[in-house]
């Protein structure tokens, strides 16, 4: 007999060990007789090796595991390939902090080789945390194929790709602006930049016109906006939030249609402090409606300015070093007093000087967005440096076409728009990072600066021999590659490329990719570019399933500062993995998933409901029968549940195949809770307790068979409790070998759906449901058993009444079931199955008191509705309140209106009593 409750804390580690030991996580081998099974493959989005399981991982990996378990049970050779990413900056930061905490010297004092050795030591000791945590979630990955983005095989793939793309002219070295992190001393990707709103200011400076030039600047306007008064000026006012960058100004831009400045285009201003003479240029970037309409241009320290500088042919002067300190290395006209000054100290000094010399015109306080390094926390500096780039524009074209032509599809399809917009406007991809932990760039420099790109130093030396008569010293590039570069090769490099492996032949291209929307640009698009380029035009995956963002119950983003973070490991410790997984699945259909612990607890109750149903079946001797054939059942309830199970199987299968995990979980919930537990087992009770031994035997066998099929359907979503039930229930009846995980997915015939049984039981279920709803609406005491009468039923209904009288009495909690020509006095009537039914409540409820109760509760709903309508009718509230607050009020209104309608219906029933 089953224990009273399922104890996940004890069961889950034991069950997972059984799964892993079984070898079922690996794809099934080819059958020598029938050939290879159909392949299904999916590569895990590699989490950072420094990471631990967060709620986003729980969602993403639950969905992947559902797909893997489902297709495995469908008989396919499933490869779910796991691994972790070396996470350049994150890992280097962790190890540097560890060294500091231990009192050791810094990485630069330690030296590159010694530091890298320390990182590998850390990785061996602490780098497997998230992999262990994925096991706790129940992830059925093939751990024997686990990869790491810095392992030897992937390193070989990375070097080969770099060299080939360089030969193809698609990787090159260039001097461009990058997001520079002065703390970590490296370029970083846009994904590693966090935009923060801060208090700041616009400083308005007067730049004096050169060569004695003046112009008439409008200072007064009429009602039509036409200038009426002018003053002669010999300066232009520019505004900036970063005064320190003026030291690198090489131009001032005005809009080509701005009448105020048309005569000044081509003229010059003299830059304060440096005395540099810089031109006034026309460019659409300058907005005539903002400030003075004139913009200072610093091409080496602003991405927009860099573009203006390119178009106008302006020089790009780097006025900062790698630490964000002012330097005159490229700009000798910068006064010596600023040399070595921190950029923010220089800002204060320049503003003070502008005020002192009277070219500061205004300080306008403002809030503005400033980029920060997401790990360092320092302000990012757009900085002009020599870096390695991929010609992403060229590589994007086949990736665009593949999605346009449907070779790869997105689910939901709306995410294709994000993919298209980014690829159609893509910029060169900076792939070099000034770090030590990562794939070192396979480029060597000769004595005169020659660059030799090769997979090995030996190959580079062979290249150098064509330029030199003897051996020369070559120096390898100090930089490493962007982490996303190696991750872009993940679908094929993890399967052994560049070798022609069996895995590549069998499992590439992969079937599905499950990932989040925020890395469509950084990872999905780049995998598409690399996969198509290196795998003979073949896309890396046929479908991309985008999962939503998990927020708190109010729709707010989870953050430690808000205290609203839900820790999946804490949930697993307390409630088990299955409730978390089911919650993730059933909520996965929205972009913003509103999650609360209470929801997860609710779905734990769902698991408990199934467990109790299995115990109830055991207590009623519902055991498996070896020769049992569900096709031959005679009892109406058994033919009905067989059809309901078949429909549920279709719904679940179609939903998982379509990547609609919420629909699959919803179908499972409805069948298990509403159909099987609430109705079938209730309808089976009289049979279990009855005298018809044949009906009893059939229903017991049918119950056991239905539970077995149900466990199979639920297994991909809630694997632990289903595996435990499979094992425990397998101890009764014929011997059962093997794990549920290795069972075949139910594929039930259409003939199992019996229209007659469905209509019959549907009539009974609807009738009992109406009686129960009416009792609740009318506040009928649970102990009361009012009489029930059918008013002039037709012959078919009368036959049903006769067949199911005992069930109606028991499940409807009524004292009698009669047939009458008219509704009895004091009865409430309703229509069910086309028949009028009367429930006699006279003497059971106090009509006056009940009417007063209903009217009072309706008044409460009216008050709530009025209050919420007042809020929603206020334009200021709708415009200013957070979107989740407005949505919460709308939901509250809908709930109140629904409740009021329900009570009004009950009141109308009272008034209609005969």
N, C-alpha and C positions, 0 to 999 in steps of 0.2 A: 504494500500500500504506500502511496506517495506520502511524503511528509506534509504537514499542514501548510507549510509555505516554502517557496523557493528561496534559497539563501545564496545570492549571487557571489558574495565575498568568498565563500568556500568553494562554490562550484566553478566559477569562471577560470581560475588558474588551472584547475584539473582538466576542464574541458579543452582549453586552448592547447595544453600540452598534448592531449590526445589528437587533436587536429594536426598539430605540427608533426607529431611522430608518425601519423598515418601516411604522410607523403602526398596527401591530396591537394596541398597547396601548389604543387608542381603541375604543369600541364600534362594531361594524359598522353601516353606514348602512342605512336602510330600503331594501329592494329595490322599485323602482318597479313591478315586475310582480307579485311575491309579497307585497308589503307588508312591514311591519317584522318583523324576526326577534324571537323571544321574548326578553324582556329578563331579564338577571340582573345585580343590582347589589349592591354591598357598599361600605360606607364604612369607611375605615381608622380605628381608634381613634387620634386625633391625638396623636403623641408630643410631649413638651415641646420647644419650639424650642431650648431650651438643652441638650437631651439628646444622648447618643450611644448607639449600638446596644448593648443588653445582651442577655443570653441569653433573657430573657422576650420582648423584641421579636422575636428570631430565631424563637422558637416561634410566636408569634402571627401574624407576617407570613408565615411559611412556610405555615401552614394556610390563610390567606387566599389566598395565591398558588396553592396547589393547587386551591382552588375556582375561582378566576378562570381559570386555564389550562384546567382540565377543561371548564368550561361554554363557554369560548371555542371549544374544539375540538368541542364538541357543537353548534356552529352558532348559539349564542345571541349577542345583542348584550350584551357584558359591559362594565359600568362598575365598575371598582375605583377609587374616588375617594380620592386621597391628600390629606394636609394636615398641618399642625402647629398646636399649641396655644400661645398666647402666654405661658402659665405665669407668671401675675402675680408671685408672690413670687420664684420661682426666677430669672426674668429680671432683675427689679429688683436682686436680690442680686448676680448676675453683673456687671451694669453698675456697681453701686456699688463692688464690689471692684476692677473694672478702673480706675475713676476714682481710687480710693485708691492703687493700685499705680503709676499714672502721676503721682502727686503732685498731682492736681487737687483742687478743693474738693468737699465733700459735696453730695448732691442738694438738701438744704434750702437751702444757700447758693447753689447753682446756679439754683434755681427750677424750677417744674414744667415749663414749656414747653421750657426749655433741656435739662432732664434727659430728657424724652421724646424730644427730637431725638437725644440721645446713644444712647438705647435703639434707636431706629430705625437709626441708623448701625451699631450693633453687630449688629443683626439682618441687615442687608444684607451685612455682612462675614463673620459667623460663624454665623448662624442656620440655615444649610442643611446642617450636618454630618450630621445623622441621615438626611436625605433622600438624600444621597450614599451613605450606608452601606446604606440599604435597597436601593439599586440593586445594590450589591455582593452582597447576598443573592439577587438575581435577581427582585426584586418587579416584577411586570408591571402596575404602576399606570398609569393614564392621567395622566401628569404634565402634560398640557396643561390639565387641570382642577384642578390643585393649588390648595388653599385654605389660608388662614391665619385663625385665629379673630379677628384684629383687622383683617382686610382691609375695604375699604370696603363691600362687599356684605354681609358678616356684621355689620358695625356697624349698617347700616340695619335688618337683621332683628332684631338685639338691641333696638334702640330701639323698634321697632314692637311687639315682644312685651312689653316692659316697660310701655309705655303702655297697651296693650290689657288686660293683666292688672290694672293699676292701676284702669282703668275698670270692670273686672269685679269689683273688690273682692278680688282674689286676690293683689295685692301691696299691702303697707301698711307703715307705719313704727311701730316699737314699741320699748319699753325692755325688754330681756330680757338674760339672761346669755349670754355668748359665750365661746368659747375665745380668750383674748387673748394675743398674743405681745408681751411688753414690749420685745423687741429690735426687731422690725419694726414695732411700733406699729400692729398691725392685728388684726382678728378673723381666725381661720383655721378651716378645716373639720376635721371629725373625721379625715379622711384624712391631714391634715397634722400630726396629733398622734401622737407616738410614746410609748407607755407603757413606762417604764423602772423596773425594780425597784431601789430604793436603800435604804441603811441609814437608818433614822429612829427615831422614838420616839413613844409616846403620852404626852403630858403630862396628868396628872390634876389638875384644878383644883377647888377648893371654891368654889361660888357661894353666898353667904350669902342665906338666905330673908329677905324683907322683912316689915315690919309685925309683927315679933316672933313669926312663925309657927315652930312646931317640929313634929316628927313622930317616930314610933317606927320606927327603921330596924333590920331584923333583922341580927344578927351571928353567930348560931349556929343550927345546924339538926340535926334528928334523922335517922335512917336513911332515913326516907321523904321527906326534904327539907323537912319542916315546921319553921318557925322556932320556936326554943326560947328564945332570948335576944334582947333588943332594947336599943338605946341611943337616947337622945333626941338628935336632931340639929337644928341650926338652919341646915343647909346641904345642898346637893346637889352630888355630885361628877360632873363631866363630864370626858371625855377627848377630846383632839384631837391631830392630827399637825401642826396649823398654828396655834400659839398667837397669831400676829399677827392672825388673823381675828377674835379675840374682841372687838376694838375695834368690829366691826360686828355683834355679836350683838344680835338683837332678840327672842329667845325661847329656852326650853329645852323639848325635846320628850321625853315619856315615852310608853310604850305604853299604850293605853287599858285593857288587861287586866292591867297590872302592879300587883299588890296593894300593893306598897311605896309607890306614889306616887299612888294613886287620890284620896286626900284632898287632894293638893297641886295637882291640875289646877285652873287658874283663879287660883291664888295667884301670887306674884311673887318673883323673886330680884333682888338688887342686883349689877349687873355690876362686878367689881373694876376698878380703875383709873379708869373713867369715872363710876361711881356711877349708871349708867343703870338704871332700873327696868324689868325685862322679864318677860313672863308665862311661866308653865309651861303648855304645851298638850299635848293628847293626840293622838298620831299613830302610825299603824302603822309608820312608818319607823323609829321607835325600837325597837331589838332588846333585849328584856329579858335575853337570854343573853350579851350582849356588855358587858364592863366593868360600869359601875354601872347600865346600862339607861337612863341619862339622856343626852341628846345636845344640845350647844349648837347653835343655829340661826343661821346667818349667810346670809340669803337672797341678798345681793349678791355672795357669793364662793364659792358651792358649788351645783352643779346640783341635788343632792338637797334641800338646804336651801331652794333657790328654790321647789321644789314644795311643801315643808312650809309655807313662808311664805305661798304663794298660798292653800293650804287653810285656814290658821289666821288669815289676815288680818294677818300680821306685816309691819312696815315693812322695806323693803330699803334698807340704808344702805351707800353706796359709800365704803369707807375707803382706797382707793388711787387714784393717778392712773395715767395711761397707761404710765408707766415702772415701775410696781410699787412706788411710794413712798407712804408713809402720808400722807394728807391729811385735814384736818378740814373740807373744803369742804362736805360733806353731813352731817358729824357734829361739830358744834361742841363736844360734850362730850369729844372726844378731847384729852388734855393736849397743850399746845404742844410739850413736849419730844420728841414723836414726829413732829411735822410734818416732812415731807421725808425721813424716815428710810427707807432701803431695807427692803423687807418682811422680808428675812432678818436684817438687823440688828435690826429691831423684834422679831423672834421671840426673839432672844437677850436683848434688854432686858426683854421681858415675862416671860420665864422667870426671869430674875434677880430681878425685882421680886416675882414670886410667891413665890420662895424666901425673899426678905428679909421679906415681909409675912406669910409662913406660910400662904398659901392654895394652895401647890403641895403636893399630897399624895403623888405618886408619879411617877417617870419610868420608863416601860416601853419598853426597847429593842425594836425590831422592824424587819422588812423590809417595805416596802410599795411599791406601784406609784404613780409620780408622772408626770403627763403633761408631755412636753417638745415643743417645736417641732421638727419633723423637720429643718428647715433651720437655724434659729437655734441650736438646742441648749439654749435657756433653758427654765426651768420655766414652763409655761402657767398663766395666772391666769384663773379664771372671773371675768368682769368684767361689771358691769351697764352697758350702753351703749344709746344710741339707734341702731338699725340698721334696714335694710329687710328685709322678710321676704316669703316666698311662703307662701300658705296651702296647704301641701303635703297636709294632710289631705283637703281637698276635691278637689284635683287627682289625688290617689292613687286615688280610687275607680274612675274609668274605666280606669286603668292596671291595677288589680287585676282588674277584670272581663275585660279583654282576654286575660290569661293564664289566668284561670279558664275562659273560654269557648274557649280554644285558638286565638284569633286570632294570638297569638304563643306559640311553644313554646320551651322550654329543652332543650338537649342538653348533658349528661345531664339528665334530668327532675328529678333530686333537687335541682338548684339552684333550682327554683321555690320550694322551702320557704324558702330564704334571702330571696328576693324578696318572698314573701307576708309573712313575719314582719316585715320592715322596713317595708313599706308599711302594714301594719295597725297599726303602733305608731309611725307617723311623727310627728315634731315639726315645728313651723314651720321653714322653711328660711331661714337667714340668708344673704342674697345680697350684702350690702355689705362692701367691704374698704377699709381705710384705706391704700390704695396710690395710686401715680400711674400705673402701667403697667396698662392694662386699658380696658374699656369704661366710660367715665365715666357715672355714673347720670344719666339724662335728667330731672332734677328741679331746679327753680329756686325760690329763696326770696325772698319779698318783704320789704319793710322791716319789717313786723310779724310775720314768721315764717310768712306764708302759703306753702303749697307748691303749685307749679304743675308738674305732670308733663306733658311734651310731647316730641314727637320732635325738635323744634328749638327754639332760643331764641326765634325769631320766633313760633312757636305759643304758647310760654309767655307772651310779651309780650301777645299777643292775649287770653289768659285773664286776665292781670293787669288789663287795661283795664276788666274788669267790676267790679273792686274799687277802682280809682283813676280820678280824672278826668284825669290826665295821665301821661306816661311816668315810670316809676320805675326805680330801679336794681334789677336782679335778679341774684342770685348763684347760680351753679350749684353743686349738691352737689359737695363735694370728693372723695367716695368713688368707687371703681370697683366693678364687679360681680364677684362670685365667678367665677373661671375656669370652674367647672362650669356656670354659667348659659349662657354662649355655647356651650359644648360640648353642652349639652342640646338645642340647636337643630340640631346638626350634620347629621343625615340630610336635613333639608329646606332649611336655610339654604345649605348648600354647593351645592345644585342650583338656586339662584337665587331662592328665596322671599324676599320676598313677591311678586316678579314671577311670573306664570304662564308658566314657561319650558317649552321642549320637554323638557328633562331631567327636570323634575318630572313632567310628563305621562307620560314613558316609563319612568322608573326609580324612582319613588316609589309605594308603599313599597318599601324595599330588601328584598332576598331574605334575606340572612344578616347577622348581626353576630358577629364572633369577638372575644372579649375574655376578661379574667381575672375570677375570682370576686370579688376584693377591690374591684372597682368596680361590682358589681351595684347597690349602694345609690347611689353617687355619680354614676354616669353612666347605666347602663342604665335604671334606674327613672325618672330625670329625663328622659331622651329619650322614654320611653314617655308620661310626663305631658304634656310639651310637644307631642310629635307628635300625640297624640290630640286635644289641645285646639285646635291651630291647623291641622290638616289634615283637618278635617271628620270627626273620629272615626276616621280611618285610623291604624292602628299604624305605627310607623316601620320595623319589620322583622318578617318573618314567623317568623324563627327566630333564637335566640341560642345560639351554640355557645361553651361555657365551656371554655377550655383550662386545664391544670393549672399547678402551680407547679414550676419547675425547681429541683431541689436537687442537692447533690453526690452522689457514688456511695454515700455512707453514709446518705443521706436527710436530711442536715443542710442548713439554709438557707444559701445562699451569702452570704458577707460578706467584705469586704476584711480585716477584723481576723482572721478565721480562715484567710485565705490560700487559700480554696477556690473563688474565683470563676473561672469559665470565660469567657474573653473571646471572643465569637463572631468578632470581626474577626481576632484572632490565629489562631483555628482556620481561618478562610477563607484567611488568608495562607499557612498551612502546608499545609492539606489540601484546600482548595477549598470552595466553597459547597455543592456537592451532598452530600457525606457528612454535613455538619451538618444540612442540610434533611432527608435521609432519616432520620437519627437522631431529629430532632424529631418527624417524622411517626410513626415506628414506636413511639416511647415515649409518644405523646400520649394514650393511652387511660387513663392513671392520673392521679389528683389530684396526687400528688407524684411527679414524674419524676426518677428517679435517673440522673444524667448523669455520665459520665466521658470523658476524652479517649480512653481505650482503646476505648470503645464507638464513638466517631466514627471512629477509625482502622479499626475492624472494618468499618464500612459504606463506608469508602473502598475496602477490599478488594472489596466487593460491586461497586462501579463498575469496579474493575480486572478483575474476573471477566468482566463484560459486554464490556469493551474487548477482552480477550484472546479471547473467543468470536467477536467480530467479525473480529479478525485471523485467527483459525483458519479462519473461513468464507472470508475473502478468499484465503488460501493454498490453499484447496481449490476455488477458482474458483466459489464460490457467489455468483453475480451475479443481479441482478434481470432478469427476462424480461418484456418488455412484454405479451405475450399470455398470460401465465401466469394460470391460474384454479385456485385452491386447491380448488374444489369437485370438480375432476375427478381428484385425485391417486389413484394406485393402490397405492403402497407402504404397507404396514401402519404403519411408523413415521411416515410423513407424514400418514396419516389420524389417527393417534394424537396427534401434536403439534398438528394443526389443532384437535382437540377439546379438548386441554389448554389451548391458547391461548384458545379460546372460553370455557371455564369461568373462566379467569383474568380475562378481560375482564368477565364478569358480576360476579365477586367484587369487582374493583376499582371498577367503576361503581357497584354497589350500596353499597359502603362509602363512597365519596366523596359520593354523594347523601345518605347517612344521616349524614354528618359523622363517620364512624368512620375517621379517617385512619390509625390504627394497623392496622386490618384491611386497608385498602388497601395500605399498605406491606408488610404481612406476606404478602399474596397475591402481590404483585410479587416479593418476595424468593424465595418458594417456587417460583414459576414459573421465574424467570430462573436462579436458582442451582441448585435441585434438579432441576427438570424439563428445562429447555432445555439448560443447560450440562452438568450432570452425567450426564444420560441421553440426550437426543436427539442431541447431538453425538457422544457415545460410540457410540451405536447407528448413527449415520450414517457413522462412519469406515470400516467395512468396505465400505459402499456407495461412498463416495468412491474407495476404493482397489480396487474390484472391476472386473469386466470387463463388467457389464451397463450399457451406455451409456444405455439408456432410464431405468433406475432412477437412474443417476448424475445425469442431466440433471434429472429430476424432483426429486430430493433437493436438488440445488444450488439450483434455483429456489425450492423450498419453504423452504429455510434462509434465503435472502435475504428472501423475503416475510415469514417469521415474525419475523426481526430487525426489519424495518420496522414491523410491527404492535406489536412489543414496545417499540420506541423511543417509539411514540405513547403506549402505556399508561404508560410510566415518566416521560414528559416532565413532567407537572405536579409530580412530586416531585423529580426530578433533571434540571432543564431544560438545564444547560450541557453535560454529557457527551452527552446524547441529541441535542442540536442539533448538536454537533460530529460525532458518528457519522453523523447523517442527511446532513450535508453531504459528509463524506468518502466514505461508501458510495454516495452519489448520483453520484459521479464515474464509477462503473462501471455499465454497462447503459444503459437509455434515459435521455435527458436529464431532469433533475429541477429544476424551478424552484421557488423559494419556500422559506420556512423551515418547519421542523417545527412551530414554534409555531402556524403558520397552517393546519396540516393538520386533516383531519376525524378525529374520534375513531372508532376501530374499533367497528363494530356488527355483529358476526358472527352469522350465522344459526344457529338451534338445530340444523339439519341437519348442521352441521360436527362435532357430537359423534357419533362412531361407536362404538357399544357394543361391536362385535366387536373393533375395533382396540384399544379401551381395555382389554378383558379380556385380549387377547393380550399386549400390551406390559406391562400390569400384572402378568401372570404372570411374565414375564421379569425385570422390575425387582425384584419381590419375591424371586425366586429368587437373583439376583445379590446383592441386599442381604443376604439370609440367609447366603450363602456368605462375603461380606466380613466380616459381623459375627462369624461363627463363627471365621474365620481370626484376627481380632483377639482374640477371647476366648481362643483356644487358643494364642495366641502363635506362630502359624505364620510362619516367616520369609518375607519378601516374595518371595524368589527361588524358594521351594519351590512346586512344582506338583503337589499331590496328585490322585489320580484321584477322579472323582465318579461315582456310580451312582444311578439311580432304581430303587427297589424295587417291582417289579410294577406299573408305571404303567398307567392305563387307556388306551384307544385315543386319546382326545383329547389326553392328555398326551404320549403317544408321538409323535403327529404334531407337537406343538409342539417336542418335543425334537429331532426330525429337522430342522424348519425353522430352528431357532435354535442348532444345535450349535456352529457356528463362533463365534457371539457368546458363548455360555456358556464356551467354551474360553478366549476372549480376555479377556472382562470378569471372569470368575470366577477366572482364573489357575489353571486345572486342566489336568492332562495328558491326560485323556480323559473323555468323557461316555458312560457305558454304561447298559445296562438289565440288571437282575439280579433273580432270584427272591427273593434274601435279601441282607441287608446283608453285605458282606465283613468278614472278621475285621479287628480293629483300626480299625474305622470309627466315626465319630461321626455319629449320625443326627439329622435334624430334619425337620419337616414344612413344605412350601411348596406352596401352591396345591392342597392336598388330597392331595398325593403325598408319600410318605416318600423322603427323599434321604439318601444316605450319602456322607460325605467320609472317605476312608481316610487316616489320619494315622500309622499304624504305621510306624516307622522314620523319620518326619519330625520328630516331637517326642519328647523324653525324658519319658515319662509320669510317672516318679517326680519328676523335677525340676520338671515343670509343676505337679504336684499340690502340691509343697512351696511353689512360688511363689504359687499361688492361696491356699493356707492362710495363708501369711505376710501377704499383702495383705488377706485377710479379717480377720485379727487386728488389723491397723492400723485398719481401718474399725470393728471392735468397740470398740477403745480410744477412737476419736473419738466414736462413738455414746454410749458410757458417760460420757465427759467432758461432752458437751453435755447429755445427759439429766439429769446431776447438777445442772447449772446451771439448766436449765429446771424441774427439780423443786423448786428452792429458791424458796419464795414471796417471800423478801426480794429475791432477784435480779430476779424478774419484776416486782415492785412498784416497785423503786427504779431499775433500769436504764432508760436511754433507750429509747423505743419502737423506734427503728431498730436498737439493739443487740440487743434481744430478737428482733426480726424476722430479723436477720442470723444469730443462733444457730439459729432454727427452719429457715432455709434451709440452713444448714450440716448440720443433722441430716437433713433430707430428702435432701440430696445424698449423704451418707454411707450412708444406708439404701438408696438406689438403687444406689450403687456396690457395696455388699455383696451385694445381690440379684443383680446381674449376674455377680459372681464366683462366687457360690454356684451359679448356673445352669451356669457353665462347669465347675465342679467336678463337678456332677452328670453332665454330659456325659462327663467323663473316666471316672467310675465306671460309666457305662452302655456304654462302648466294648465291642464284641463281639470 
